[in-house]
Amino acid sequence: MSNEAYALQVSRYPVGQVGADDFELVPVDLPEVADGQVLVRTTWTSVDPGLRLRLRADAPEGYFPAFPLHQPMDGIVTIGVIEESRAEGFPVGATVWHSYGWRTHAVVDAGEVAMNGLASLRVLDVDGIAPQTYLGPMGPMGLTAYAGLHVIGAIDDEPRTIWVSAAAGAVGVLVCQMARQLGHRVVASAGTDEKVRWLLDEIGVDAAFDRHDGPLGESLAQAAPEGIDLYFDAVGGDHLEAALAAMRPFGRIALCGSVGDYEREPAGPRNLFLATSKNLTMRGYRGSSYVDLLDEMQRRVRAWIQDGSVTVKETVYDGLDQAPRALADLMAGRTTGKTLVRVGD
Ligand SMILES: NC(=O)c1ccc[n+]([C@@H]2O[C@H](COP(=O)([O-])OP(=O)(O)OC[C@H]3O[C@@H](n4cnc5c(N)ncnc54)[C@H](OP(=O)(O)O)[C@@H]3O)[C@@H](O)[C@H]2O)c1
């Protein structure tokens, strides 16, 4: 076991874009491993837009709490290897996930319910699957995409036209691929030409556009001239407004996030009455509220990854000290697929 343990902590709440100076990397003392606990050495940790919502004195009501200043950042799903164990069912050497976030080591209580149960200590089956996949398609991102389509989107055998925003990102690219697997028509939007090409050529969406290429409504009308049945909203604001205008009667909108608002004053939508006039269903949701679907999602996604019908895409940063840069890049649209930090081997 290494005696050197470090944690990234928030040193001040960022205004606008996140910067390296908003964080401090500090040595931490590890407590003795008590009965029912394990010591985990971190190998991979996650970088998510939702973290930006917690880098402020008050996180949105009902969401995961704000990160306190000058304390380790808990409540981020993280992968590691057990180095010492005093908990039955959690052997030394097992790969696990837990919620202890941006640090090199954590002493974790095996019985603790973390992040609504989503990130409670869990042994991962890494046979044939890279461990970090459990931070993306096989983990919270997969669950968010799966619940968004099946529960909130209520998709069934009837083919639908689905618009996926932030489609080259961690959740978006999974929604695109799951929806294509299930026979739906997918229209994708993203922030660069390169991402658009990748979505069309590698991911196999039916149509795609760059959100910067002219008015969103026009791009969407070109990609889906007959309108859309389901909008998967990762962005909010102008995107949600364009979706409301393009929805067909009795369509659905899965409100997954509003990343466009996380670093600036929230904007819009200004045409909300269309939800009434078109009999739309709009529903917000959190993947962590659907932990009961985790096993089912993992079974299906594992099969899709192994038969090659789901592509796993990652943007990897090396070293815990790179996590702030990874978050800044993610928010600025400079990453593709799941954004990850490799903390150790
Ligand atoms: N409800 C839940 O349980 C849950 C769970 C996970 C994530 N989420 C939400 O799902 C969304 C996607 O999360 P993710 O982890 O998959 O992140 P991600 O898509 O990998 O990264 C965020 C992407 O958002 C896009 N973006 C940033 N600013 C934007 C803006 N002003 N307008 C339009 N697009 C913008 C960027 O892509 P482009 O530049 O390519 O557009 C960026 O790459 C976020 O809203 C997140 O909060 C919700």
Ligand as a Chemical Component Dictionary entry (heavy atoms), coordinates in Angstrom:
data_LIG
# 
_chem_comp.id                   LIG 
_chem_comp.type                 NON-POLYMER 
_chem_comp.pdbx_formal_charge   0 
_chem_comp.three_letter_code    LIG 
# 
loop_
_chem_comp_atom.comp_id 
_chem_comp_atom.atom_id 
_chem_comp_atom.alt_atom_id 
_chem_comp_atom.type_symbol 
_chem_comp_atom.charge 
_chem_comp_atom.model_Cartn_x 
_chem_comp_atom.model_Cartn_y 
_chem_comp_atom.model_Cartn_z 
_chem_comp_atom.pdbx_ordinal 
LIG N1  N1  N 0  -30.079 13.625 -15.398 1  
LIG C1  C1  C 0  -29.000 12.912 -15.087 2  
LIG O1  O1  O 0  -29.011 11.998 -14.274 3  
LIG C2  C2  C 0  -27.725 13.216 -15.809 4  
LIG C3  C3  C 0  -26.611 12.361 -15.705 5  
LIG C4  C4  C 0  -25.472 12.662 -16.458 6  
LIG C5  C5  C 0  -25.459 13.818 -17.246 7  
LIG N2  N2  N 1  -26.551 14.619 -17.261 8  
LIG C6  C6  C 0  -26.610 15.818 -18.104 9  
LIG O2  O2  O 0  -26.519 15.396 -19.450 10 
LIG C7  C7  C 0  -25.844 16.386 -20.200 11 
LIG C8  C8  C 0  -24.625 15.766 -20.886 12 
LIG O3  O3  O 0  -23.738 15.281 -19.893 13 
LIG P1  P1  P 0  -22.451 14.446 -20.311 14 
LIG O4  O4  O 0  -21.848 13.917 -19.065 15 
LIG O5  O5  O -1 -22.826 13.503 -21.379 16 
LIG O6  O6  O 0  -21.507 15.592 -20.862 17 
LIG P2  P2  P 0  -20.872 15.725 -22.317 18 
LIG O7  O7  O 0  -22.011 15.744 -23.295 19 
LIG O8  O8  O 0  -19.808 14.724 -22.495 20 
LIG O9  O9  O 0  -20.201 17.160 -22.267 21 
LIG C9  C9  C 0  -20.975 18.306 -22.287 22 
LIG C10 C10 C 0  -21.173 18.803 -23.726 23 
LIG O10 O10 O 0  -22.152 19.806 -23.745 24 
LIG C11 C11 C 0  -21.962 20.598 -24.878 25 
LIG N3  N3  N 0  -22.154 21.999 -24.514 26 
LIG C12 C12 C 0  -21.461 22.730 -23.633 27 
LIG N4  N4  N 0  -21.930 23.990 -23.598 28 
LIG C13 C13 C 0  -22.939 24.025 -24.465 29 
LIG C14 C14 C 0  -23.840 25.047 -24.877 30 
LIG N5  N5  N 0  -23.786 26.290 -24.384 31 
LIG N6  N6  N 0  -24.755 24.747 -25.803 32 
LIG C15 C15 C 0  -24.825 23.501 -26.323 33 
LIG N7  N7  N 0  -24.015 22.487 -25.956 34 
LIG C16 C16 C 0  -23.095 22.759 -25.044 35 
LIG C17 C17 C 0  -20.537 20.369 -25.377 36 
LIG O11 O11 O 0  -20.598 19.609 -26.576 37 
LIG P3  P3  P 0  -20.670 20.290 -28.031 38 
LIG O12 O12 O 0  -19.798 21.507 -27.994 39 
LIG O13 O13 O 0  -20.195 19.223 -28.922 40 
LIG O14 O14 O 0  -22.106 20.630 -28.261 41 
LIG C18 C18 C 0  -19.946 19.491 -24.294 42 
LIG O15 O15 O 0  -19.039 18.557 -24.814 43 
LIG C19 C19 C 0  -25.507 17.514 -19.230 44 
LIG O16 O16 O 0  -26.545 18.457 -19.253 45 
LIG C20 C20 C 0  -25.481 16.800 -17.890 46 
LIG O17 O17 O 0  -25.703 17.669 -16.800 47 
LIG C21 C21 C 0  -27.664 14.346 -16.567 48 
# 
loop_
_chem_comp_bond.comp_id 
_chem_comp_bond.atom_id_1 
_chem_comp_bond.atom_id_2 
_chem_comp_bond.value_order 
_chem_comp_bond.pdbx_ordinal 
LIG N1  C1  SING 1  
LIG C1  O1  DOUB 2  
LIG C1  C2  SING 3  
LIG C2  C3  SING 4  
LIG C2  C21 DOUB 5  
LIG C3  C4  DOUB 6  
LIG C4  C5  SING 7  
LIG C5  N2  DOUB 8  
LIG N2  C6  SING 9  
LIG N2  C21 SING 10 
LIG C6  O2  SING 11 
LIG C6  C20 SING 12 
LIG O2  C7  SING 13 
LIG C7  C8  SING 14 
LIG C7  C19 SING 15 
LIG C8  O3  SING 16 
LIG O3  P1  SING 17 
LIG P1  O4  DOUB 18 
LIG P1  O5  SING 19 
LIG P1  O6  SING 20 
LIG O6  P2  SING 21 
LIG P2  O7  DOUB 22 
LIG P2  O8  SING 23 
LIG P2  O9  SING 24 
LIG O9  C9  SING 25 
LIG C9  C10 SING 26 
LIG C10 O10 SING 27 
LIG C10 C18 SING 28 
LIG O10 C11 SING 29 
LIG C11 N3  SING 30 
LIG C11 C17 SING 31 
LIG N3  C12 SING 32 
LIG N3  C16 SING 33 
LIG C12 N4  DOUB 34 
LIG N4  C13 SING 35 
LIG C13 C14 SING 36 
LIG C13 C16 DOUB 37 
LIG C14 N5  SING 38 
LIG C14 N6  DOUB 39 
LIG N6  C15 SING 40 
LIG C15 N7  DOUB 41 
LIG N7  C16 SING 42 
LIG C17 O11 SING 43 
LIG C17 C18 SING 44 
LIG O11 P3  SING 45 
LIG P3  O12 DOUB 46 
LIG P3  O13 SING 47 
LIG P3  O14 SING 48 
LIG C18 O15 SING 49 
LIG C19 O16 SING 50 
LIG C19 C20 SING 51 
LIG C20 O17 SING 52 
# 
